[in-house]
Amino acid sequence: DLVEEAIQNLCIDQSKVFAVGGSNGGMFTWDLVRDTDGADVFAATASIIGLPHRGYLEPPAGDGGKPALLITGTNDRTVPPGAWGDERFTTTTDGDTYYYSSASAVTKTWAGAMGCNIERPPALFDVGVDGVECRAWSNCQSDSDWPPVLDCRRDMGHIYGLTWSWPLITDFFSKVS
């Protein structure tokens, strides 16, 4: 409803509406696009240090998937991404007890929805940001030079790192949409 209100009252290119969130907001972005109404509104999504809760690993609604960028911290004790390639759920180690789908599991699920070859492990993909390691699957249904689903991690805790993450997010959106 908020996006519809903005479209009616502002000059907005409806094909360039994106969902971005951090921490709980990042968790919410996955839910937004798994819902049919949200999948029809958002062209792509980016989540900073936010993973779906355990048991909520569905791909985006609709056919053909949705581009997604995931940025996590390898030292995040609040929303731990898990090890590369480990698809088991993760658990907080900061004193609370919450369970999340791992970064590898959610990005693999979304890459599969984009028609990527998920039979092989994701390969390194250079996004041009120092200290950030990104991995992606190949042979996806996309016209972009960038993969439509990226799992990016940095040696950091539960922080946004907006000086480098925001430019990465805007680059991702401009390349995949």
VEXDREN-2710 file (C-alpha; in Angstrom, 1 decimal):
% VEXDREN-2710
k/r/px/py/pz
1/ASP/0.0/0.0/0.0
2/LEU/2.9/2.4/0.8
3/VAL/4.5/1.8/-2.6
4/GLU/1.2/2.3/-4.4
5/GLU/0.6/5.6/-2.5
6/ALA/4.1/6.7/-3.5
7/ILE/3.6/5.7/-7.2
8/GLN/0.3/7.7/-7.3
9/ASN/1.8/10.8/-5.8
10/LEU/5.4/10.9/-7.0
11/CYS/7.3/10.4/-10.2
12/ILE/8.4/6.7/-9.8
13/ASP/9.5/4.2/-12.4
14/GLN/7.4/1.2/-11.3
15/SER/10.0/-1.2/-12.8
16/LYS/12.7/0.2/-10.4
17/VAL/11.1/-0.3/-7.0
18/PHE/13.4/-2.3/-4.7
19/ALA/13.2/-3.7/-1.2
20/VAL/16.2/-3.0/1.1
21/GLY/16.5/-3.7/4.8
22/GLY/19.0/-4.3/7.6
23/SER/18.9/-6.8/10.4
24/ASN/15.1/-7.4/11.2
25/GLY/14.4/-5.2/8.1
26/GLY/16.6/-7.5/6.1
27/MET/14.6/-10.4/7.4
28/PHE/11.5/-8.6/6.3
29/THR/12.7/-8.1/2.7
30/TRP/12.8/-11.9/2.1
31/ASP/9.1/-12.0/3.4
32/LEU/8.1/-9.1/1.2
33/VAL/9.1/-10.9/-2.0
34/ARG/7.9/-14.3/-1.0
35/ASP/4.4/-12.9/-0.9
36/THR/2.6/-12.6/-4.2
37/ASP/1.7/-9.0/-3.6
38/GLY/5.2/-8.0/-2.8
39/ALA/6.7/-10.0/-5.7
40/ASP/4.6/-8.0/-8.1
41/VAL/5.8/-4.7/-6.7
42/PHE/9.6/-5.2/-6.1
43/ALA/12.1/-5.7/-8.9
44/ALA/14.8/-7.0/-6.6
45/THR/15.7/-7.2/-3.0
46/ALA/18.8/-6.6/-0.8
47/SER/19.3/-7.7/2.8
48/ILE/22.0/-6.5/5.0
49/ILE/22.7/-8.9/8.0
50/GLY/19.2/-10.2/7.8
51/LEU/18.3/-13.9/7.1
52/PRO/14.9/-15.6/7.1
53/HIS/14.0/-17.4/10.2
54/ARG/14.4/-21.2/10.2
55/GLY/11.5/-22.8/8.4
56/TYR/11.0/-19.8/6.0
57/LEU/13.1/-20.8/3.1
58/GLU/10.7/-20.5/0.3
59/PRO/11.7/-18.8/-3.0
60/PRO/10.1/-15.6/-4.2
61/ALA/6.5/-15.8/-5.3
62/GLY/5.7/-16.1/-9.0
63/ASP/7.6/-17.5/-11.9
64/GLY/11.2/-16.7/-12.8
65/GLY/12.4/-15.7/-9.4
66/LYS/13.7/-12.3/-8.2
67/PRO/17.2/-10.9/-8.0
68/ALA/18.5/-10.8/-4.5
69/LEU/21.7/-9.5/-2.8
70/LEU/22.6/-10.8/0.7
71/ILE/25.3/-9.1/2.7
72/THR/26.3/-10.7/6.0
73/GLY/29.2/-10.6/8.5
74/THR/31.3/-13.6/9.0
75/ASN/31.7/-12.6/12.7
76/ASP/28.0/-11.8/13.2
77/ARG/26.8/-13.4/16.4
78/THR/23.3/-12.0/16.2
79/VAL/22.4/-13.2/12.7
80/PRO/25.2/-15.6/11.8
81/PRO/25.4/-16.6/8.1
82/GLY/26.9/-20.0/8.7
83/ALA/29.9/-21.4/6.8
84/TRP/30.1/-21.2/3.0
85/GLY/28.2/-24.1/1.5
86/ASP/26.6/-25.1/4.9
87/GLU/22.8/-25.2/4.3
88/ARG/21.9/-26.1/7.9
89/PHE/20.2/-23.5/10.0
90/THR/22.2/-21.1/12.1
91/THR/21.8/-20.0/15.8
92/THR/22.7/-16.8/17.5
93/THR/25.6/-16.8/19.9
94/ASP/25.1/-13.4/21.5
95/GLY/23.1/-14.5/24.5
96/ASP/19.7/-14.8/22.8
97/THR/18.5/-17.9/21.0
98/TYR/17.1/-17.4/17.5
99/TYR/17.4/-19.8/14.5
100/TYR/17.9/-18.6/10.9
101/SER/18.1/-20.2/7.5
102/SER/21.8/-20.1/6.5
103/ALA/23.1/-17.6/3.9
104/SER/24.0/-20.5/1.7
105/ALA/20.6/-22.1/1.9
106/VAL/18.5/-19.0/1.2
107/THR/20.7/-17.8/-1.7
108/LYS/20.7/-21.3/-3.2
109/THR/17.0/-21.4/-3.0
110/TRP/16.6/-18.1/-4.7
111/ALA/19.2/-18.9/-7.3
112/GLY/17.3/-22.0/-8.2
113/ALA/14.2/-19.9/-8.7
114/MET/16.2/-17.8/-11.1
115/GLY/17.1/-20.9/-13.1
116/CYS/20.7/-20.9/-12.0
117/ASN/22.7/-24.2/-12.0
118/ILE/22.6/-25.0/-8.3
119/GLU/24.0/-28.5/-8.8
120/ARG/27.5/-27.0/-8.5
121/PRO/28.8/-24.9/-5.7
122/PRO/28.6/-21.1/-6.3
123/ALA/31.8/-19.5/-7.7
124/LEU/33.6/-16.3/-6.5
125/PHE/32.3/-13.2/-8.2
126/ASP/34.2/-9.9/-7.9
127/VAL/31.9/-7.0/-7.1
128/GLY/34.8/-4.5/-6.8
129/VAL/34.6/-3.9/-3.0
130/ASP/37.7/-4.5/-1.0
131/GLY/37.3/-7.1/1.8
132/VAL/34.0/-8.4/0.4
133/GLU/33.8/-12.0/-0.8
134/CYS/30.8/-12.8/-3.0
135/ARG/29.7/-16.0/-4.5
136/ALA/27.1/-16.8/-7.1
137/TRP/25.7/-19.6/-9.3
138/SER/26.1/-19.8/-13.1
139/ASN/23.8/-20.2/-16.1
140/CYS/21.0/-18.1/-14.6
141/GLN/18.1/-16.7/-16.5
142/SER/19.4/-13.1/-16.6
143/ASP/20.5/-10.6/-19.2
144/SER/22.9/-9.0/-16.8
145/ASP/26.7/-9.3/-16.6
146/TRP/26.1/-9.7/-12.8
147/PRO/24.5/-12.8/-11.3
148/PRO/21.0/-12.2/-10.2
149/VAL/21.6/-13.8/-6.7
150/LEU/24.7/-12.9/-4.8
151/ASP/25.8/-14.1/-1.4
152/CYS/28.3/-11.5/-0.1
153/ARG/30.2/-11.7/3.2
154/ARG/32.7/-9.5/5.0
155/ASP/34.8/-9.9/8.1
156/MET/32.5/-7.9/10.4
157/GLY/29.9/-8.4/13.1
158/HIS/26.3/-7.2/13.1
159/ILE/26.9/-3.8/11.4
160/TYR/25.6/-2.2/8.2
161/GLY/28.8/-0.8/6.8
162/LEU/26.8/1.6/4.7
163/THR/29.9/3.4/3.4
164/TRP/30.6/0.3/1.2
165/SER/27.4/-1.7/1.4
166/TRP/25.1/1.0/0.1
167/PRO/27.1/1.6/-3.1
168/LEU/27.2/-2.2/-3.6
169/ILE/23.5/-2.4/-3.2
170/THR/22.8/0.4/-5.7
171/ASP/25.3/-1.2/-8.2
172/PHE/23.6/-4.5/-7.8
173/PHE/20.1/-3.0/-8.5
174/SER/21.4/-1.0/-11.5
175/LYS/23.0/-4.2/-13.0
176/VAL/20.2/-6.7/-12.5
177/SER/17.1/-4.7/-13.2
END
